[in-house]
Amino acid sequence: MNYRLLMIMALAFSFNNISIGQPAMKYKTIGRIERIDPALDNIISPNTKVELIAEGFDWSEGPVWIESEKMLLFSDVPQNIIYKWTEEKGKEIFLTPSGYTDSAKRSGEMGSNGLVLDPNGKLVICQHGNRQMARMNASFKDPKSLFIPVANNYKGKKFNSPNDAVYNSKGELFFTDPPYGLEKRMDDPKKEIPFQGVYKVKKNGEVILLIDSITRPNGIAFLPGEKTLIISNSDPEKPFWYAFDVDNDGLSNGRIFHSAAGYDSTEKGLPDGMKIDRNGNVFATGPGGLWIFNKEGKLLGKIKFDTATSNCAFSPDQKTLYITNNMNVLRVRLK
């Protein structure tokens, strides 16, 4: 076989291994997509791969895309750091400390958790260690650990550890308050509120308790129209996603949106953070990875991982999903 023929064969092999119209992947891939309902094909193409875009964290959480800076922000909760990721430079430290600013040393999940943008585009942080919802009082180009409390108590008692949050179109903030940021969690002597609440902060700053009966409220998001609020419960005894009707007075008609009861206990993770797209599809982290439901709560499929998955975030056009997965940050292209 001559050299010219070898070159032709090599070029043919290379051409046949290029997906026409698909950009060459610069990142290694991880996980697998499990298709449970054909409707998933309308959300994620069958040949889609999950890209590992950053790694080496203790516990990644709370991603949010900042379009003005073309960057993803996310928390490393135990390390008390908010990282940023850009296509050009990869991961970099964005802000530290991020969730605990006291001088007294402590352990546990002290840093920031969920991150969200307020109606003015400012960064609002679920601060575990400081036990408050707080706004960063600095620009994205020059971040500083300067924080203005948005909500730091309920009837004079400190929150447990605000975990995840969402704004509605009226500019009201909704957030969950499980015990995960307390050093001894439920048995922590510094715990001041006996329940794990879900709260609303009105535009005038008033804090309203919406519900106190969810054992471990965690992820929180609205279905389109903001008439229904979905709240995940990261309790292995009650691994549910709840749905509530939303009205001016609070929440009503609580019911199970989807149950993970009976899940394979060898799979890592519990119902945790989530996001909902403009069509009402729910992207919810849960046992074994990220679960995808339609707006009626029907399970369409899962993105499976070997390690626990905590949260996710969309790009502005909802064509890209970013996932925080234990020590990793991942990216998935959507339709």
LONUZA-475702 format. One record per residue (C-alpha): x, y, z; residue number from 1. Coordinates in steps of 0.25 Angstrom, whole numbers, always signed. Layout:
// residues N
X|Y|Z|NUM
...
//
This chain:
// residues 335
+0|+0|+0|1
+6|+13|-4|2
+7|+26|+4|3
-3|+33|-5|4
-14|+23|-2|5
-11|+23|+13|6
-13|+38|+13|7
-27|+37|+6|8
-31|+26|+15|9
-27|+34|+27|10
-35|+46|+22|11
-47|+38|+19|12
-47|+32|+34|13
-45|+46|+40|14
-57|+52|+31|15
-66|+40|+35|16
-64|+43|+50|17
-68|+58|+49|18
-82|+61|+52|19
-87|+71|+41|20
-92|+84|+47|21
-86|+80|+61|22
-75|+88|+67|23
-62|+80|+71|24
-63|+77|+86|25
-51|+83|+94|26
-56|+77|+107|27
-57|+62|+111|28
-71|+57|+113|29
-78|+51|+125|30
-91|+44|+129|31
-102|+38|+120|32
-115|+42|+116|33
-127|+33|+119|34
-139|+35|+110|35
-152|+31|+117|36
-162|+38|+108|37
-160|+41|+93|38
-164|+56|+96|39
-150|+57|+102|40
-145|+58|+88|41
-152|+71|+86|42
-143|+76|+98|43
-130|+69|+96|44
-125|+63|+83|45
-122|+48|+83|46
-107|+50|+80|47
-105|+61|+91|48
-92|+59|+100|49
-90|+65|+114|50
-78|+74|+114|51
-69|+75|+127|52
-65|+89|+126|53
-59|+91|+140|54
-55|+82|+152|55
-47|+81|+165|56
-58|+87|+175|57
-62|+82|+188|58
-77|+84|+186|59
-82|+92|+174|60
-95|+99|+175|61
-104|+111|+171|62
-100|+114|+157|63
-105|+126|+150|64
-101|+132|+136|65
-97|+146|+135|66
-100|+151|+121|67
-93|+164|+122|68
-80|+158|+125|69
-82|+145|+117|70
-79|+137|+130|71
-85|+126|+139|72
-84|+129|+154|73
-86|+117|+164|74
-83|+114|+178|75
-73|+105|+185|76
-81|+104|+198|77
-70|+98|+207|78
-59|+107|+202|79
-67|+120|+204|80
-64|+124|+189|81
-72|+128|+177|82
-65|+124|+164|83
-67|+129|+150|84
-65|+121|+138|85
-63|+127|+124|86
-60|+120|+111|87
-47|+128|+109|88
-41|+126|+123|89
-48|+114|+129|90
-50|+115|+144|91
-45|+126|+153|92
-48|+131|+167|93
-59|+142|+166|94
-62|+145|+181|95
-57|+140|+194|96
-62|+140|+205|97
-76|+138|+199|98
-85|+133|+210|99
-78|+135|+223|100
-71|+147|+227|101
-69|+146|+242|102
-55|+145|+248|103
-59|+133|+257|104
-54|+120|+250|105
-64|+109|+247|106
-66|+97|+239|107
-77|+91|+230|108
-84|+97|+218|109
-82|+112|+222|110
-81|+119|+208|111
-91|+124|+198|112
-101|+114|+192|113
-112|+118|+182|114
-109|+131|+174|115
-119|+139|+167|116
-121|+152|+160|117
-130|+163|+165|118
-139|+171|+156|119
-128|+181|+154|120
-118|+171|+150|121
-110|+171|+164|122
-105|+158|+170|123
-113|+153|+181|124
-107|+142|+190|125
-112|+131|+199|126
-102|+132|+210|127
-101|+120|+218|128
-91|+125|+229|129
-97|+139|+230|130
-111|+132|+230|131
-117|+143|+221|132
-121|+147|+207|133
-111|+158|+203|134
-108|+166|+191|135
-94|+168|+187|136
-91|+183|+187|137
-81|+183|+176|138
-80|+182|+161|139
-78|+169|+153|140
-65|+175|+148|141
-59|+178|+162|142
-66|+169|+171|143
-64|+171|+186|144
-69|+164|+199|145
-78|+175|+202|146
-92|+171|+205|147
-106|+178|+208|148
-116|+169|+215|149
-129|+166|+207|150
-134|+158|+218|151
-127|+153|+231|152
-138|+149|+241|153
-152|+145|+243|154
-159|+152|+254|155
-145|+155|+260|156
-140|+141|+259|157
-128|+137|+250|158
-131|+128|+238|159
-125|+114|+238|160
-117|+115|+225|161
-124|+121|+212|162
-121|+111|+201|163
-128|+114|+188|164
-136|+126|+183|165
-145|+131|+171|166
-151|+145|+168|167
-165|+147|+162|168
-168|+157|+152|169
-173|+167|+163|170
-159|+167|+169|171
-162|+159|+181|172
-152|+149|+186|173
-156|+134|+189|174
-146|+126|+197|175
-144|+113|+204|176
-137|+111|+218|177
-133|+97|+221|178
-122|+94|+232|179
-110|+90|+223|180
-102|+102|+226|181
-102|+100|+241|182
-90|+93|+247|183
-99|+82|+254|184
-111|+84|+245|185
-124|+81|+252|186
-116|+79|+265|187
-108|+92|+265|188
-110|+100|+277|189
-110|+113|+269|190
-123|+109|+262|191
-133|+119|+265|192
-145|+115|+257|193
-151|+101|+260|194
-156|+99|+246|195
-150|+99|+232|196
-158|+110|+225|197
-160|+115|+211|198
-161|+131|+211|199
-165|+142|+202|200
-159|+156|+203|201
-168|+167|+198|202
-163|+179|+191|203
-164|+187|+204|204
-154|+177|+211|205
-165|+170|+219|206
-162|+155|+221|207
-174|+146|+220|208
-174|+131|+224|209
-181|+124|+213|210
-180|+109|+218|211
-173|+102|+230|212
-177|+88|+228|213
-167|+83|+217|214
-156|+76|+224|215
-144|+80|+216|216
-149|+91|+206|217
-138|+93|+195|218
-140|+96|+181|219
-150|+106|+177|220
-156|+111|+163|221
-169|+116|+157|222
-176|+109|+145|223
-179|+119|+134|224
-189|+129|+138|225
-185|+129|+153|226
-198|+123|+157|227
-191|+110|+162|228
-178|+109|+171|229
-170|+96|+171|230
-162|+93|+183|231
-152|+81|+185|232
-151|+74|+198|233
-137|+68|+200|234
-142|+58|+210|235
-139|+43|+207|236
-152|+40|+215|237
-160|+49|+206|238
-152|+51|+193|239
-163|+59|+186|240
-165|+71|+178|241
-177|+79|+183|242
-186|+88|+175|243
-194|+100|+181|244
-204|+110|+176|245
-199|+124|+178|246
-208|+136|+182|247
-206|+149|+188|248
-208|+143|+202|249
-197|+132|+200|250
-198|+117|+196|251
-209|+108|+196|252
-214|+94|+190|253
-201|+87|+193|254
-199|+74|+186|255
-188|+65|+181|256
-183|+69|+167|257
-174|+57|+165|258
-169|+46|+175|259
-156|+40|+175|260
-160|+30|+186|261
-154|+16|+184|262
-142|+22|+177|263
-130|+13|+176|264
-123|+17|+189|265
-109|+14|+182|266
-111|+26|+173|267
-105|+39|+179|268
-113|+51|+182|269
-127|+56|+186|270
-137|+66|+180|271
-129|+79|+181|272
-128|+91|+172|273
-136|+93|+159|274
-139|+102|+147|275
-152|+103|+139|276
-152|+107|+124|277
-162|+116|+117|278
-169|+103|+112|279
-171|+98|+126|280
-161|+87|+125|281
-155|+85|+139|282
-140|+82|+140|283
-139|+77|+154|284
-126|+70|+161|285
-130|+57|+168|286
-125|+43|+171|287
-115|+39|+161|288
-114|+52|+153|289
-124|+62|+147|290
-138|+59|+145|291
-146|+65|+134|292
-162|+66|+135|293
-172|+73|+126|294
-181|+84|+133|295
-191|+73|+137|296
-180|+66|+145|297
-178|+54|+135|298
-164|+49|+135|299
-158|+50|+121|300
-144|+46|+124|301
-131|+47|+133|302
-117|+51|+131|303
-110|+41|+139|304
-97|+43|+147|305
-89|+35|+157|306
-88|+46|+167|307
-98|+55|+174|308
-104|+67|+165|309
-108|+80|+172|310
-114|+90|+163|311
-114|+96|+149|312
-116|+109|+141|313
-120|+113|+127|314
-113|+122|+117|315
-122|+134|+113|316
-127|+127|+101|317
-129|+114|+108|318
-121|+107|+98|319
-110|+103|+108|320
-112|+97|+122|321
-101|+98|+132|322
-101|+87|+143|323
-93|+87|+157|324
-90|+73|+160|325
-82|+70|+172|326
-67|+74|+169|327
-71|+77|+154|328
-78|+88|+146|329
-84|+82|+133|330
-91|+88|+120|331
-102|+82|+112|332
-107|+87|+99|333
-122|+88|+97|334
-131|+89|+85|335
//
